[in-house]
Amino acid sequence: MRCDLTKRRWSARSAAASTILTAVAECFAMNAAPVFDRVYSGLKQMLREGRRSPGARLDPAALADELAASITPVRDALYRLTGERMVDAAGEGFQVPLLTEPDLRDLYAWNLQLLLAAPRPVDPPVGNTAAGLPASIAERAAGIFAGIARLSGNCEQLAAIHALNDRLHAVRIGEEHWFNDCGDELAALAQAESREIRVLLGRYHRRRIAAVPELLRLRYRAHG
């Protein structure tokens, strides 16, 4: 009888311990998701804005201190950004992807090909004015190109444009310093009708492909 009582007590204690562990795990999971989202968003914005030079090492411990987080969510976010091709997982750790002239030309050319594959809009893709668009040239370009890609109705095509917008964002910041009419170009694209949009897209991208050496120097010089 004493043995049965002991077993019942151990069973009750085990059940209580299991309940506590489950509650702790659930609490940790609930807290971990917001932390990861914050760390991921912070790292992605840092990379989009070009706050690290191409080829720069990304040290998880240093980034964890900077973002007031532990190393685990930082590493998880870096691996996710590696999948998005915004980070390279090199043999010795993480780094900002190197960017060469052929790389940048390919990015511009791929962006153009995706946009030309979208149906030509009957109405302007963004609207007849630039009112309400973000002030940043890079953000305005991203919004216009996403608007054009959205017309395709193809989720994969839109996702590809979003990814290119992220990878080209830092370079587009430099475009504003090289070209003095980026705002006019984007306004024309935002107002373009069906028969004009392909011509304007081609002109926009060819101009940047021709200026790749200068734009690349601006990208690296920001940290020189």
C-alpha positions as CSV (number, residue, x, y, z in Angstrom):
1,M,0.0,0.0,0.0
2,R,2.9,2.3,0.9
3,C,4.4,1.5,-2.5
4,D,1.2,2.5,-4.3
5,L,1.0,5.8,-2.4
6,T,4.6,6.6,-3.3
7,K,3.9,5.8,-6.9
8,R,0.9,8.1,-6.9
9,R,2.9,10.9,-5.3
10,W,5.7,10.5,-8.0
11,S,3.0,10.4,-10.7
12,A,1.4,13.6,-9.4
13,R,4.8,15.3,-9.2
14,S,5.8,14.2,-12.7
15,A,2.5,15.5,-14.0
16,A,3.0,18.9,-12.2
17,A,6.6,19.1,-13.5
18,S,5.4,18.3,-17.0
19,T,2.8,21.0,-16.8
20,I,5.3,23.5,-15.7
21,L,7.8,22.6,-18.4
22,T,5.0,22.9,-21.0
23,A,4.0,26.3,-19.7
24,V,7.6,27.5,-19.8
25,A,8.1,26.2,-23.3
26,E,4.9,27.9,-24.5
27,C,6.0,31.1,-22.8
28,F,9.4,30.9,-24.4
29,A,7.9,30.3,-27.8
30,M,5.6,33.2,-27.4
31,N,8.4,35.5,-26.4
32,A,10.9,34.1,-29.0
33,A,8.8,35.0,-32.1
34,P,8.6,38.7,-31.4
35,V,12.3,38.8,-30.6
36,F,13.1,37.0,-33.9
37,D,10.9,39.3,-35.9
38,R,12.5,42.4,-34.3
39,V,16.0,41.1,-34.9
40,Y,15.2,40.0,-38.5
41,S,13.6,43.3,-39.4
42,G,16.5,45.3,-37.9
43,L,19.2,43.3,-39.7
44,K,17.3,43.4,-43.0
45,Q,16.8,47.2,-42.8
46,M,20.5,47.6,-41.9
47,L,21.5,45.6,-45.1
48,R,18.9,47.4,-47.3
49,E,20.2,50.8,-46.2
50,G,23.8,49.7,-47.0
51,R,25.1,50.3,-43.5
52,R,27.7,47.6,-44.0
53,S,30.1,47.6,-47.0
54,P,29.9,44.6,-49.4
55,G,32.2,41.9,-48.1
56,A,32.0,43.2,-44.5
57,R,31.9,40.5,-41.9
58,L,28.7,40.1,-39.9
59,D,29.6,39.0,-36.4
60,P,26.6,37.5,-34.6
61,A,27.9,38.4,-31.1
62,A,28.5,42.1,-32.1
63,L,25.1,42.3,-33.8
64,A,23.4,40.7,-30.8
65,D,24.9,43.5,-28.6
66,E,23.8,46.1,-31.2
67,L,20.3,44.8,-31.4
68,A,19.9,44.0,-27.6
69,A,19.2,40.3,-28.3
70,S,20.8,37.0,-27.7
71,I,23.0,35.3,-30.4
72,T,20.4,32.6,-31.2
73,P,17.8,34.9,-32.9
74,V,20.6,36.8,-34.6
75,R,22.0,33.6,-36.1
76,D,18.5,32.5,-37.1
77,A,17.9,35.8,-38.8
78,L,21.2,35.7,-40.6
79,Y,20.5,32.2,-42.0
80,R,17.1,33.4,-43.2
81,L,18.7,36.4,-44.9
82,T,21.2,34.0,-46.4
83,G,18.3,32.3,-48.1
84,E,17.1,35.7,-49.4
85,R,20.7,36.3,-50.8
86,M,21.1,39.4,-48.7
87,V,23.8,37.6,-46.6
88,D,26.6,35.2,-47.5
89,A,27.3,32.3,-45.2
90,A,31.0,32.1,-45.8
91,G,33.2,29.3,-44.4
92,E,34.3,31.4,-41.5
93,G,30.9,33.0,-40.7
94,F,28.5,35.5,-42.3
95,Q,29.3,38.5,-44.5
96,V,27.6,41.1,-46.7
97,P,27.7,39.7,-50.2
98,L,30.4,41.1,-52.4
99,L,29.1,43.1,-55.4
100,T,31.0,43.2,-58.7
101,E,30.2,45.1,-61.9
102,P,28.8,41.9,-63.6
103,D,26.7,41.2,-60.5
104,L,25.1,44.6,-60.5
105,R,24.5,44.5,-64.3
106,D,22.8,41.2,-63.9
107,L,20.6,42.5,-61.1
108,Y,19.5,45.5,-63.2
109,A,18.9,43.3,-66.2
110,W,16.9,40.7,-64.3
111,N,14.8,43.5,-62.7
112,L,14.0,44.8,-66.2
113,Q,13.1,41.3,-67.6
114,L,10.7,40.7,-64.7
115,L,9.0,44.0,-65.2
116,L,8.7,43.6,-69.0
117,A,7.1,40.2,-68.4
118,A,4.2,41.9,-66.5
119,P,1.1,42.9,-68.5
120,R,1.1,46.4,-69.7
121,P,-1.1,48.5,-67.5
122,V,-4.3,50.1,-68.9
123,D,-3.9,52.8,-66.2
124,P,-0.7,54.1,-64.6
125,P,0.7,51.5,-62.2
126,V,0.9,53.9,-59.3
127,G,-1.3,56.8,-60.1
128,N,-1.3,60.1,-62.0
129,T,0.7,62.0,-59.3
130,A,3.6,61.2,-57.0
131,A,1.5,62.3,-54.0
132,G,1.6,59.9,-51.2
133,L,4.7,58.1,-52.4
134,P,7.6,57.7,-50.0
135,A,10.1,60.6,-50.1
136,S,13.1,58.3,-50.5
137,I,14.1,57.6,-54.2
138,A,14.9,54.0,-53.4
139,E,11.5,53.4,-51.6
140,R,9.7,55.1,-54.5
141,A,11.4,52.9,-57.1
142,A,10.5,49.8,-55.0
143,G,6.9,50.8,-54.8
144,I,6.5,51.6,-58.5
145,F,8.2,48.3,-59.6
146,A,6.1,46.3,-57.1
147,G,3.0,48.0,-58.5
148,I,3.9,47.0,-62.0
149,A,4.8,43.4,-61.0
150,R,1.5,43.1,-59.1
151,L,-0.4,43.4,-62.4
152,S,0.9,40.1,-63.5
153,G,-1.2,38.3,-60.9
154,N,1.8,35.9,-60.5
155,C,2.8,35.7,-56.8
156,E,6.3,34.3,-57.7
157,Q,7.0,37.3,-60.1
158,L,6.0,39.8,-57.4
159,A,8.1,38.0,-54.8
160,A,11.1,38.1,-57.1
161,I,10.6,41.9,-57.6
162,H,10.4,42.4,-53.8
163,A,13.6,40.4,-53.4
164,L,15.3,42.5,-56.0
165,N,14.1,45.7,-54.4
166,D,15.7,44.6,-51.2
167,R,19.0,43.7,-52.9
168,L,19.2,46.9,-55.0
169,H,18.0,49.3,-52.3
170,A,21.5,50.3,-51.1
171,V,22.6,50.9,-54.7
172,R,19.5,52.9,-55.4
173,I,20.4,55.2,-52.6
174,G,23.6,56.0,-54.5
175,E,21.7,56.6,-57.7
176,E,20.2,59.7,-56.3
177,H,23.7,61.1,-55.8
178,W,24.8,60.2,-59.4
179,F,21.7,61.2,-61.4
180,N,20.1,64.5,-60.8
181,D,16.7,63.6,-62.2
182,C,15.8,60.3,-60.4
183,G,12.6,61.9,-59.1
184,D,11.5,63.0,-62.6
185,E,12.2,59.5,-64.0
186,L,10.1,57.8,-61.3
187,A,7.3,60.4,-61.7
188,A,7.2,59.5,-65.5
189,L,7.0,55.8,-64.7
190,A,4.3,56.4,-62.2
191,Q,2.2,58.3,-64.7
192,A,3.1,56.2,-67.8
193,E,0.3,54.7,-69.9
194,S,0.4,51.3,-71.5
195,R,2.2,52.3,-74.7
196,E,4.9,54.2,-72.8
197,I,5.8,52.0,-69.9
198,R,8.1,49.5,-71.7
199,V,10.1,52.3,-73.4
200,L,10.5,54.1,-70.1
201,L,11.5,50.9,-68.2
202,G,14.1,50.1,-70.9
203,R,15.5,53.6,-70.8
204,Y,15.6,53.6,-66.9
205,H,17.5,50.3,-66.7
206,R,19.9,50.9,-69.6
207,R,21.0,54.2,-68.1
208,R,21.9,52.5,-64.8
209,I,23.6,49.5,-66.5
210,A,25.8,52.1,-68.3
211,A,26.6,53.8,-65.0
212,V,27.4,50.5,-63.1
213,P,31.1,51.4,-62.5
214,E,30.2,54.7,-60.9
215,L,27.3,53.4,-58.9
216,L,29.4,50.6,-57.6
217,R,32.1,53.0,-56.5
218,L,29.5,55.0,-54.7
219,R,28.3,51.9,-52.9
220,Y,31.8,51.0,-51.7
221,R,32.9,54.6,-51.0
222,A,30.1,55.1,-48.5
223,H,32.3,53.1,-46.1
224,G,35.7,54.2,-47.4
